Structures are given as C-alpha cells and as structure tokens.
Amino acid sequence: MVQFCVRRRFQRRVLVLRRCIRRLLDRIFMSCLGKTVPYRMLPHSVMAPSSTPTSPSTTAAADESSVTACKDVAAPRASVNCDVESDLVPLKIALLGDSDIGKTCFMTKYVGGDEEQGREEEQGLSFVDKTLLVKGARISYSIWEVEGDMKSKDHIPIACKDSVAILFMFDLTSRCTLNSVLRWYKEARKWNQTAIPILIGTKFDDFIQLPIDLQWTIASEARAYGKALNATLFFSSATYNINVNKIFKFITAKLFDLPWTVERNLTLGEPIIDF
C-alpha cells in the first residue's frame, strides 16, 4: 500500500511536469511566429452524445448513432484521481490537408459552441481546445489546424510536434487532394513518428452524388492510401455530422485502451470505415 501511494504521488508529479514542459515548448514555438499563446485552465465540461441530424442516407444516420459514448466506459489508465489541476490530461491533435477540403468545418462541428470562445489564430495556423469528462478524468484535446497552402508548410512542425494523433484529410470529390495526402504524411513524419495516423475523407454528402463508378474508384484509392500509411480510414461529413464525433471517440479509445465496438464498413454508398 505504501509503494502504491508513493507511485501515485510520483505519477502526479510527472504528469504536472510534462504539462509544464509541453506548454513551455508550445510557447517557444509560437513565439517564433511573433505571437505568444497564453494557455489557460480549461472549463470543466461534460461530454454528452451529440444529436444526429438528418443524414443524406438512413444508413449513415444509423451508423453515426451506433457508437458508445466514451463517458459510458471505464476510466482510462492514464488518468489519476487527484487535485483539479493534475487530473487534466492534455492531448494534442493535428489536422493536415489541402485548402478548401473542410478542415475548419470539421473542427467547428466537433468543438461546437465552444469554438468561438477557445479559438486562437495565427496566419496559416489555428487551434482550439475542447475538454471531455471521462469517469472523473478530464481530457483536454488541443486541435491544431494547418492551412493547406504551401506558405503554411513551416507550421507543420509546430502542429505535429507532441501530437498524439494526426488527421490527414482530403476531399472525397477531389482526387487531387487525396494524392496530396502522401506529401502531407511525409512532411508530418519528419517531426512525429509515433502519432496515430488517421485518413479522413470529407464531404461524404457530396461524394454520394457522384456516379457510382467514380465512387468506387475513389473509395478503392482511399483504402489503398489508408493501408499504405497504416492509417484508419473514415468517410465523414461535417454538414450532417457523419463520423465526426466517432473519429475522436476512436482516438480516445486507442489512447486509453477503451472498448471499440464499431466494425469495418466497406459498403459503397455508405460512410466507409476501414482499419
């Protein structure tokens, strides 16, 4: 029992030290851009299942509602029961992809009403925080979005360093944005070799309006890219909230060994999930 208490005390101190170091590094990086980002204690908020809006297909709506909310499963091993300051687990996520593919809409849909209050912007780079409550442990996601033009390439190290997951995004209706994923992936891996890679096709609601043979071609290519990058593939739509929350629940489950019950879905015309 004495050893257990000592170990918990040590874990708390290590967690607080890591948070301080991460904040210091992020401030150093942002100061290189000419702006210092003041981190703040995030508000205590409870994660609640999002309502499922009208979807372009009944299958997509049923698929989105089938995920078990993270707050209903066991607490993650990484969390500790201690004071208010040290029970906050900060996690960083990067969003990469070409311009005009829906990265900002995707981030806004997930963050919801908190987005306007917590959003910080720099030319070519922006980030926003969202805090979830998982069985008494607070998980703070800091989501960093890099703009898609070549001028924003210098921001990739800032967004990717210390990220636990990197979302490589492309427009399902534009095959050239899928081809650009490999370039984003190579650049991101220069700065982070351990982050969970996730491949996300956006604008699924527009994608299903394409001819069926073109849908099949794009879906096949996207699955091939996902396997080549060893990344889980999601088709999503921010407009209809298809697979948006599910992606972040998947990240949480991967990081904290939580149950993940969603199966692969390779049916053409439905939001594909391949892993």
C-alpha positions, 0 to 999 in steps of 0.5 A: 500500500505504501509503494502504491501511494508513493507511485501515485504521488510520483505519477502526479508529479510527472504528469504536472511536469510534462504539462509544464514542459509541453506548454513551455515548448508550445510557447517557444514555438509560437513565439517564433511566429511573433505571437505568444499563446497564453494557455489557460485552465480549461472549463470543466465540461461534460461530454454528452452524445451529440444529436444526429441530424438528418443524414443524406442516407438512413444508413449513415444516420444509423451508423453515426448513432451506433457508437458508445459514448466514451463517458459510458466506459471505464476510466482510462489508465492514464488518468489519476484521481487527484487535485483539479489541476493534475487530473487534466490530461492534455492531448494534442491533435493535428489536422493536415490537408489541402485548402478548401477540403473542410478542415475548419468545418470539421473542427467547428462541428466537433468543438461546437459552441465552444469554438468561438470562445477557445479559438486562437489564430495565427496566419496559416495556423489555428487551434482550439481546445475542447475538454471531455469528462471521462469517469472523473478524468478530464481530457483536454484535446488541443486541435491544431489546424494547418492551412493547406497552402504551401506558405503554411508548410513551416507550421507543420512542425509546430502542429505535429510536434507532441501530437498524439494523433494526426488527421490527414484529410482530403476531399472525397470529390477531389482526387487531387487532394487525396494524392496530396495526402502522401506529401502531407504524411511525409512532411508530418513524419519528419517531426512525429513518428509515433502519432496515430495516423488517421485518413479522413475523407470529407464531404461524404454528402457530396461524394454520394452524388457522384456516379457510382463508378467514380465512387468506387474508384475513389473509395478503392484509392482511399483504402489503398492510401489508408493501408499504405500509411497504416492509417484508419480510414473514415468517410465523414461529413461535417454538414450532417455530422457523419463520423465526426464525433466517432473519429475522436471517440476512436482516438480516445479509445486507442489512447486509453485502451477503451472498448471499440465496438464499431466494425469495418464498413466497406459498403459503397454508398455508405460512410466507409470505415476501414482499419 
